[in-house]
Amino acid sequence: MRNASHIAFDRRYPSVEDLRAKARRRIPAFAFDYLDGGCNEGVALSRNRTELQQVQLKPSYLKPYAGCNLETELFGEKYAAPFGIAPIGLQGLIWPGSPEILARTAKTQGLPFVLSTVGTASLERIAEVSEGTAWFQYYHPADPAVRDDLLRRAEAAGYKVLVLLCDTPTFGFRPGEIRSGLSMPPRMTPANLFQMLGRPGWLLKTLHAGTPRFANLQPYMPEKLDLAGLGRFMDGFFNKRQTPEKIAYVRDRWKGKLVLKGVSTLEDAETAHRLGLDGIVVSNHGGRQLDAGPSSIAALRQIAPAYASKMTVMLDSGLRSGPDIARALATGAAFTFLGRPFMYGVGALGNRGGNHVAGLLKSQLRQVMEQVGCERVAELPQHLL
Ligand SMILES: Cc1cc2nc3c(=O)[nH]c(=O)nc-3n(C[C@H](O)[C@H](O)[C@H](O)COP(=O)(O)O)c2cc1C
């Protein structure tokens, strides 16, 4: 029988909360708050956690049990476990080199890594590092020539899954980011400089890696932008509100799998299905966009029964542990993603952080499945109380 001792993770950090606490001591406050915070009053952020934690699983202690298998098939690929690494914009600001670290983790651990359009490594670089296993999250550029060029680059680099986002018609209203100058246009304040000096490990690595850049957008950006110019550029660059027409256009051109992320209602799930998408990620962007909206698990409870047999229904927002992944799968998700936990891991442990989080989650998920008497991830719904 396997137990936690068979899985590689650093025993000093047996929970995501331990990693979060350590990351907070290693990352300047403005960058940590950017990663950690929600929007407005942080209601959606905490609702994601509290409502997920209310999901209960039913153990079957006396049933014959032949061991558990975490392998999950998704879009024709076999993954080692039913979770992946969600896209995070400006990742390299939180920890230098983090997109590369996490793309490598994903490859080693048999998981999908999703690169953000506004990530700090180029899609070509991540395709190389992940050996063609990464997915690409595509924000819609306003200029049709750039829109087509970005799609062409993703296809040429060998991406098989494209993720469109629908929950960012506006920038989320995030008081922490506004205070620290990370909203658009960004500002470099004396307080931020002071915070950087207080985190010498982060500062040295950042000086070595160079200022984080929007690597995917570099070919389309004017040279030598100051911060105010960057704000104006970013504001005009994306056509933020998603529409059925824009999705249909991409569906027409993109030959690979197409996923819509940020779905939280039956209506949007229906539109995704009607437009021929292969899957959706039920998500509220980790509580960063609509404070007054539903938790992702509440949205999943509505959407999964109606659409899980028609397309691949996945979930993110608020998952912090193996039991949380099991709760989401039991509620009807075919797959899950985690955003902040992997970044806390990298912030806390650098290059080792991604593997640590993946190992921790695999071991915790295995333990829950053994505890409830579930052999395969697809059978978890039978254990929903
Ligand atoms: C700092 C930060 C930046 C993010 N940037 C993006 C992004 O560029 N594109 C995207 O699709 N989602 C983005 N997200 C949302 C994540 O992909 C994911 O939906 C969310 O983090 C899941 O919640 P969790 O952090 O509780 O796991 C971001 C999330 C965070 C925390």
The ligand as an SDF file (V2000), in Angstrom:
LIG
                    3D

 31 33  0  0  0  0  0  0  0  0999 V2000
   -2.0540   37.0150   -9.5480 C   0  0  0  0  0  0  0  0  0  0  0  0
   -3.0120   36.3360  -10.4710 C   0  0  0  0  0  0  0  0  0  0  0  0
   -2.9490   36.6040  -11.8300 C   0  0  0  0  0  0  0  0  0  0  0  0
   -3.8160   35.9500  -12.7050 C   0  0  0  0  0  0  0  0  0  0  0  0
   -3.7110   36.1730  -14.0550 N   0  0  0  0  0  0  0  0  0  0  0  0
   -4.4780   35.4650  -14.9090 C   0  0  0  0  0  0  0  0  0  0  0  0
   -4.2910   35.5820  -16.3140 C   0  0  0  0  0  0  0  0  0  0  0  0
   -3.4310   36.3000  -16.7960 O   0  0  0  0  0  0  0  0  0  0  0  0
   -5.1000   34.8510  -17.1190 N   0  0  0  0  0  0  0  0  0  0  0  0
   -6.0710   34.0070  -16.6190 C   0  0  0  0  0  0  0  0  0  0  0  0
   -6.7720   33.3300  -17.3790 O   0  0  0  0  0  0  0  0  0  0  0  0
   -6.2600   33.8920  -15.2920 N   0  0  0  0  0  0  0  0  0  0  0  0
   -5.4780   34.5790  -14.4300 C   0  0  0  0  0  0  0  0  0  0  0  0
   -5.6440   34.4090  -13.0830 N   0  0  0  0  0  0  0  0  0  0  0  0
   -6.6630   33.4760  -12.5740 C   0  0  0  0  0  0  0  0  0  0  0  0
   -6.1000   32.0770  -12.4320 C   0  0  0  0  0  0  0  0  0  0  0  0
   -5.8620   31.5050  -13.7050 O   0  0  0  0  0  0  0  0  0  0  0  0
   -7.0860   31.1570  -11.7010 C   0  0  0  0  0  0  0  0  0  0  0  0
   -8.3590   31.2650  -12.2740 O   0  0  0  0  0  0  0  0  0  0  0  0
   -7.1640   31.4610  -10.2180 C   0  0  0  0  0  0  0  0  0  0  0  0
   -5.9110   31.7900   -9.6880 O   0  0  0  0  0  0  0  0  0  0  0  0
   -7.7220   30.2500   -9.4880 C   0  0  0  0  0  0  0  0  0  0  0  0
   -7.8720   30.5010   -8.1340 O   0  0  0  0  0  0  0  0  0  0  0  0
   -6.8020   30.0620   -7.0200 P   0  0  0  0  0  0  0  0  0  0  0  0
   -5.6830   31.0220   -7.1020 O   0  0  0  0  0  0  0  0  0  0  0  0
   -7.5950   30.1950   -5.7720 O   0  0  0  0  0  0  0  0  0  0  0  0
   -6.3740   28.6450   -7.3150 O   0  0  0  0  0  0  0  0  0  0  0  0
   -4.7840   35.0390  -12.1900 C   0  0  0  0  0  0  0  0  0  0  0  0
   -4.8270   34.7710  -10.8200 C   0  0  0  0  0  0  0  0  0  0  0  0
   -3.9470   35.4000   -9.9550 C   0  0  0  0  0  0  0  0  0  0  0  0
   -3.9960   35.0510   -8.4960 C   0  0  0  0  0  0  0  0  0  0  0  0
  1  2  1  0
  2  3  1  0
  2 30  2  0
  3  4  2  0
  4  5  1  0
  4 28  1  0
  5  6  2  0
  6  7  1  0
  6 13  1  0
  7  8  2  0
  7  9  1  0
  9 10  1  0
 10 11  2  0
 10 12  1  0
 12 13  2  0
 13 14  1  0
 14 15  1  0
 14 28  1  0
 15 16  1  0
 16 17  1  0
 16 18  1  0
 18 19  1  0
 18 20  1  0
 20 21  1  0
 20 22  1  0
 22 23  1  0
 23 24  1  0
 24 25  2  0
 24 26  1  0
 24 27  1  0
 28 29  2  0
 29 30  1  0
 30 31  1  0
M  END
$$$$
